Amino acid sequence: MKEKEKKEIFDVTIIGGGTTGLFAAFYCGMRGLTTKVLEGSSFLGGKVAQFYPEKNIYDVGGLPVVSGTDLVEQMKKQAVLHDPEILLNQYVEAIQQVEGKGFEITTQQGDAHYSKTILLTTGFGTYNPVPLEHKDAKEFEETSIHYMMGDLRRFKDKHVAIYSNQRAGVDWALSLGEVAKHVYLFCTEEQFQHVVEADLEKVQQSKNIDLVYDATIGELQGERGSLNGITIISKGASSSYSVDDMLVYQGVKMIPAPFSDWQLEAEKGRLIVDQGMATSVPGIFAAGDGVQYDKKSMLIATGYSEVITALNSLAKYIDPKAPAQVYSTVEYRYKK
């Protein structure tokens, strides 16, 4: 990022690029606010993109059914309608109030961002997948070894290995069985953890999925970062498989959002807000899973509603003469 861009003071900086943060980026445009989004990971879409890409979602208004992947893709398109600045790999470490500039936001990379206000859509924090412990894993992690399934279509007509002992591995196998040429599901133990028995039966009955228990990776074969084979040791026997990609799920490690470091009042790891979604620090607002109040519903749609309330409050905080809200059918226009 150029130095000039770092020093620009935005009306609002959204910290967190999940579904709530993406909708916030769009709604900021409706309110005419200059907007920056800082996402700590290398992808947008948050928990939906990371944990539910293949799952169907039924409780988003206007969409009778939508997969997690397709919902995130639609939200990305909506988010960029007003050209917000969106930055990935910008994990926020510090927030400080600066006279005349509102807030200085410092990321792990040492970058400084300035904003009149902040909207926190961090959820509970960042989820980092447990990496594969194998001497050759890093050689293939940028190309052929994946810790998120993402868009199923990228595995179309491929031979895919899944290495996991958890329910996610079974879910991935069932989804990939519909698009991949063949799926090898390697369970790292003698049974899966927290698996739905009916799903396991579907795996066992599928002609497109091979299931191996008590599996340990012997060798990873390939060249120039592209995986083409894997050796699996199971019950003392070694077998080789031709694969194009491998998905690994061995759990995740959560790094909680550092609310206390940011001098924000929280309870049990979730932010306390008022009816306008304002936090305990003037100028900082919040929405999404990281917010708690009585009788809250933990749904994607709840985050959208909270964003509207938060940004309408935020707009009035910046300019007390600003309208309390805007109506898309009357006042709002955008370039198609």
C-alpha positions as CSV (number, residue, x, y, z in Angstrom):
1,M,0.0,0.0,0.0
2,K,1.2,3.5,-0.9
3,E,2.1,5.8,2.0
4,K,-0.5,8.4,0.8
5,E,-3.2,5.7,0.9
6,K,-2.2,4.7,4.5
7,K,-2.7,8.3,5.7
8,E,-6.1,8.9,4.1
9,I,-8.8,9.4,6.8
10,F,-11.9,7.3,5.9
11,D,-15.3,8.0,7.3
12,V,-15.5,4.4,8.5
13,T,-13.2,1.5,8.7
14,I,-14.8,-2.0,8.9
15,I,-12.7,-4.5,10.8
16,G,-13.8,-8.0,9.6
17,G,-14.7,-9.1,6.1
18,G,-17.2,-11.9,6.8
19,T,-20.8,-11.8,5.6
20,T,-21.7,-9.0,8.1
21,G,-18.6,-6.9,7.1
22,L,-19.4,-7.3,3.4
23,F,-22.9,-6.2,3.8
24,A,-21.6,-3.2,5.9
25,A,-19.3,-2.2,3.0
26,F,-22.3,-2.0,0.8
27,Y,-24.5,-0.1,3.2
28,C,-21.8,2.4,3.9
29,G,-22.1,3.3,0.2
30,M,-25.8,3.9,0.7
31,R,-25.0,6.3,3.5
32,G,-22.4,8.1,1.3
33,L,-19.5,7.1,3.7
34,T,-16.0,6.7,2.5
35,T,-15.1,3.1,3.5
36,K,-12.2,0.8,4.1
37,V,-12.5,-2.9,5.0
38,L,-9.6,-4.6,6.9
39,E,-9.7,-8.5,6.9
40,G,-7.2,-10.3,8.9
41,S,-7.1,-13.5,6.8
42,S,-6.4,-14.1,3.1
43,F,-10.1,-14.5,2.1
44,L,-13.4,-12.8,2.4
45,G,-16.6,-14.4,3.7
46,G,-15.6,-15.3,7.3
47,K,-17.1,-18.4,8.9
48,V,-19.5,-19.1,6.0
49,A,-16.6,-19.3,3.5
50,Q,-14.4,-21.3,5.9
51,F,-16.8,-23.7,7.5
52,Y,-20.0,-23.9,5.4
53,P,-19.1,-23.4,1.7
54,E,-20.9,-26.6,0.6
55,K,-23.9,-26.2,3.0
56,N,-27.2,-24.9,1.8
57,I,-28.5,-21.8,3.7
58,Y,-32.3,-21.3,4.0
59,D,-32.8,-18.4,6.3
60,V,-31.6,-15.4,4.2
61,G,-34.6,-13.3,3.0
62,G,-35.3,-13.5,-0.8
63,L,-33.1,-16.6,-1.3
64,P,-35.1,-19.8,-0.8
65,V,-31.9,-21.7,-0.8
66,V,-28.3,-20.7,-1.4
67,S,-24.9,-22.4,-0.8
68,G,-22.4,-20.8,1.4
69,T,-20.0,-20.3,-1.5
70,D,-22.7,-18.7,-3.7
71,L,-23.9,-16.4,-0.8
72,V,-20.4,-15.1,-0.3
73,E,-19.9,-14.5,-4.0
74,Q,-23.1,-12.6,-4.2
75,M,-22.2,-10.5,-1.1
76,K,-18.8,-9.7,-2.6
77,K,-20.5,-8.4,-5.7
78,Q,-22.8,-6.3,-3.6
79,A,-20.0,-5.0,-1.3
80,V,-18.0,-3.5,-4.2
81,L,-20.8,-1.5,-5.8
82,H,-19.5,1.7,-4.2
83,D,-15.8,0.9,-4.6
84,P,-14.8,0.6,-0.9
85,E,-11.1,-0.1,-0.3
86,I,-10.8,-3.8,0.8
87,L,-7.6,-5.1,2.2
88,L,-6.7,-8.7,3.1
89,N,-4.1,-10.1,5.5
90,Q,-4.5,-7.0,7.7
91,Y,-4.9,-8.4,11.2
92,V,-5.6,-5.5,13.5
93,E,-3.5,-5.4,16.6
94,A,-4.1,-1.9,18.0
95,I,-6.7,0.9,18.0
96,Q,-5.9,4.3,19.4
97,Q,-7.8,7.5,19.4
98,V,-5.8,10.3,17.6
99,E,-6.7,14.0,18.0
100,G,-8.0,15.4,14.7
101,K,-7.9,12.0,13.0
102,G,-10.4,9.9,14.9
103,F,-8.7,6.6,15.2
104,E,-5.3,5.1,14.2
105,I,-5.6,1.4,13.4
106,T,-2.4,-0.5,13.4
107,T,-2.1,-4.0,11.8
108,Q,0.3,-6.9,12.5
109,Q,2.2,-5.9,9.4
110,G,2.9,-2.4,10.9
111,D,0.5,-0.6,8.6
112,A,-1.4,2.4,10.0
113,H,-4.9,3.3,8.9
114,Y,-6.9,6.3,9.9
115,S,-10.6,6.6,10.3
116,K,-13.2,8.9,11.8
117,T,-15.2,5.9,13.1
118,I,-14.9,2.1,13.3
119,L,-17.4,-0.7,12.7
120,L,-16.3,-4.0,14.3
121,T,-17.6,-7.1,12.4
122,T,-14.9,-9.4,13.7
123,G,-17.2,-12.2,15.1
124,F,-15.5,-14.0,17.9
125,G,-12.1,-13.7,16.3
126,T,-9.9,-15.4,13.7
127,Y,-10.0,-19.2,13.1
128,N,-6.7,-20.7,11.9
129,P,-6.7,-24.2,10.6
130,V,-4.3,-26.7,12.2
131,P,-1.6,-27.3,9.5
132,L,-0.6,-30.7,8.3
133,E,2.5,-31.9,10.1
134,H,4.6,-33.5,7.3
135,K,8.1,-32.6,6.2
136,D,7.0,-31.9,2.6
137,A,3.6,-30.2,3.3
138,K,4.8,-26.6,2.8
139,E,6.0,-27.4,-0.7
140,F,2.4,-28.1,-1.7
141,E,0.3,-25.8,0.5
142,E,0.2,-22.9,-1.9
143,T,-1.1,-25.1,-4.8
144,S,-2.4,-28.6,-4.0
145,I,-2.9,-28.9,-0.2
146,H,-5.9,-26.9,1.0
147,Y,-7.4,-26.3,4.5
148,M,-10.7,-24.9,3.1
149,M,-12.9,-26.5,0.5
150,G,-14.1,-23.2,-1.0
151,D,-15.8,-23.4,-4.4
152,L,-16.5,-27.1,-5.2
153,R,-16.2,-26.3,-8.9
154,R,-12.4,-26.0,-8.7
155,F,-12.2,-29.8,-8.0
156,K,-14.4,-30.8,-11.0
157,D,-13.1,-34.1,-12.6
158,K,-10.1,-34.3,-10.3
159,H,-8.8,-37.0,-8.0
160,V,-9.1,-35.5,-4.5
161,A,-7.8,-36.8,-1.2
162,I,-9.3,-35.8,2.1
163,Y,-7.3,-36.2,5.3
164,S,-9.3,-35.8,8.5
165,N,-10.8,-37.6,11.4
166,Q,-13.7,-35.1,11.9
167,R,-17.2,-34.5,10.6
168,A,-15.9,-31.9,8.2
169,G,-14.0,-34.6,6.3
170,V,-17.2,-36.6,5.8
171,D,-19.1,-33.6,4.7
172,W,-16.5,-32.6,2.2
173,A,-16.3,-36.2,0.8
174,L,-20.1,-36.2,0.2
175,S,-20.0,-32.8,-1.5
176,L,-17.0,-33.6,-3.6
177,G,-18.4,-37.0,-4.6
178,E,-20.9,-35.1,-6.8
179,V,-18.2,-33.2,-8.8
180,A,-14.8,-34.8,-8.4
181,K,-13.7,-37.7,-10.6
182,H,-12.8,-39.7,-7.5
183,V,-12.5,-39.0,-3.7
184,Y,-10.2,-40.8,-1.3
185,L,-11.3,-40.2,2.3
186,F,-8.5,-41.0,4.8
187,C,-9.5,-41.1,8.4
188,T,-6.5,-40.5,10.7
189,E,-8.1,-42.7,13.4
190,E,-10.2,-45.8,13.6
191,Q,-13.3,-43.7,13.6
192,F,-14.6,-40.2,12.9
193,Q,-15.4,-37.7,15.6
194,H,-18.9,-36.3,15.9
195,V,-20.0,-37.8,12.6
196,V,-23.7,-38.3,11.7
197,E,-24.1,-42.1,11.2
198,A,-26.4,-41.6,8.2
199,D,-23.8,-39.5,6.4
200,L,-21.1,-42.1,7.1
201,E,-23.4,-44.7,5.5
202,K,-23.7,-42.6,2.4
203,V,-19.9,-42.4,2.2
204,Q,-19.6,-46.2,2.5
205,Q,-22.3,-46.7,-0.2
206,S,-20.8,-44.2,-2.7
207,K,-19.1,-45.7,-5.7
208,N,-17.1,-42.5,-6.1
209,I,-15.6,-42.5,-2.6
210,D,-12.9,-44.8,-1.1
211,L,-12.7,-44.8,2.7
212,V,-9.6,-45.8,4.6
213,Y,-9.3,-45.8,8.4
214,D,-6.2,-45.5,10.6
215,A,-4.4,-43.6,7.8
216,T,-1.0,-42.0,8.1
217,I,0.7,-40.1,5.3
218,G,3.9,-41.7,4.2
219,E,5.0,-39.6,1.2
220,L,3.7,-36.7,-0.7
221,Q,4.7,-36.9,-4.4
222,G,4.8,-34.1,-7.0
223,E,6.9,-31.5,-8.5
224,R,7.0,-27.7,-8.6
225,G,4.4,-27.5,-5.9
226,S,1.9,-29.6,-7.7
227,L,0.8,-32.8,-5.9
228,N,0.3,-35.9,-8.1
229,G,0.5,-38.8,-5.6
230,I,0.3,-39.8,-2.0
231,T,1.4,-42.8,0.0
232,I,-0.9,-43.9,2.8
233,I,0.1,-46.3,5.6
234,S,-2.8,-48.1,7.2
235,K,-2.7,-51.1,9.6
236,G,0.9,-51.7,8.6
237,A,0.3,-51.7,4.8
238,S,1.5,-49.0,2.4
239,S,-0.6,-48.0,-0.6
240,S,-0.1,-45.3,-3.3
241,Y,-2.8,-43.1,-4.8
242,S,-2.9,-40.7,-7.7
243,V,-4.3,-37.4,-6.6
244,D,-4.5,-33.9,-7.9
245,D,-5.4,-32.1,-4.7
246,M,-5.7,-32.8,-1.0
247,L,-8.0,-31.3,1.6
248,V,-6.9,-31.4,5.2
249,Y,-9.0,-30.7,8.3
250,Q,-7.6,-31.4,11.7
251,G,-9.5,-28.7,13.6
252,V,-8.9,-25.0,14.0
253,K,-7.3,-22.7,16.5
254,M,-9.3,-19.6,17.4
255,I,-7.5,-16.3,18.1
256,P,-10.1,-14.2,20.0
257,A,-10.6,-10.6,18.9
258,P,-8.6,-8.5,21.3
259,F,-11.5,-6.4,22.6
260,S,-9.9,-5.7,26.0
261,D,-6.7,-4.5,24.3
262,W,-8.8,-2.0,22.4
263,Q,-10.3,-0.8,25.7
264,L,-13.8,-2.0,24.8
265,E,-16.3,-3.3,27.3
266,A,-17.1,-6.9,26.7
267,E,-18.6,-9.9,28.5
268,K,-17.6,-13.5,27.9
269,G,-15.7,-12.4,24.8
270,R,-18.6,-10.5,23.2
271,L,-19.1,-6.8,22.9
272,I,-21.6,-4.8,24.9
273,V,-23.5,-2.3,22.8
274,D,-26.4,0.1,23.2
275,Q,-29.6,0.1,21.1
276,G,-27.7,2.0,18.4
277,M,-25.0,-0.7,18.3
278,A,-22.5,1.7,19.8
279,T,-19.8,0.2,22.0
280,S,-18.3,1.6,25.2
281,V,-15.8,3.7,23.1
282,P,-17.5,6.7,21.3
283,G,-17.0,6.4,17.6
284,I,-16.7,2.6,17.6
285,F,-19.8,0.6,16.6
286,A,-20.2,-3.2,16.2
287,A,-22.4,-5.8,14.6
288,G,-22.5,-9.5,14.0
289,D,-21.5,-12.5,16.1
290,G,-19.1,-10.6,18.3
291,V,-22.0,-8.6,19.8
292,Q,-24.2,-9.7,22.6
293,Y,-27.5,-8.5,24.0
294,D,-30.6,-10.0,25.5
295,K,-32.6,-12.4,23.3
296,K,-30.2,-12.1,20.3
297,S,-30.7,-14.6,17.5
298,M,-27.3,-15.9,16.1
299,L,-28.2,-15.8,12.4
300,I,-26.6,-14.3,9.3
301,A,-29.7,-12.1,8.8
302,T,-29.3,-10.7,12.3
303,G,-25.9,-9.4,11.4
304,Y,-27.4,-7.6,8.4
305,S,-30.0,-5.9,10.5
306,E,-27.4,-4.9,13.1
307,V,-25.3,-3.3,10.4
308,I,-28.1,-1.1,9.3
309,T,-28.7,0.1,12.8
310,A,-25.0,0.6,13.5
311,L,-24.3,2.5,10.3
312,N,-27.3,4.8,10.7
313,S,-26.1,5.6,14.2
314,L,-22.6,6.0,12.9
315,A,-23.7,8.4,10.2
316,K,-25.4,10.6,12.8
317,Y,-22.3,10.4,15.0
318,I,-20.2,11.9,12.1
319,D,-22.8,14.4,11.1
320,P,-25.7,15.1,13.6
321,K,-27.6,16.7,10.7
322,A,-27.5,13.5,8.6
323,P,-30.9,11.7,8.0
324,A,-31.7,9.0,10.4
325,Q,-31.9,6.4,7.6
326,V,-32.2,6.2,3.8
327,Y,-34.7,4.4,1.6
328,S,-33.3,2.5,-1.3
329,T,-36.4,2.9,-3.4
330,V,-36.5,6.7,-3.1
331,E,-33.0,8.2,-2.5
332,Y,-30.5,5.6,-3.3
333,R,-28.8,5.2,-6.7
334,Y,-25.7,3.4,-7.9
335,K,-23.9,2.9,-11.2
336,K,-24.7,-0.5,-12.8
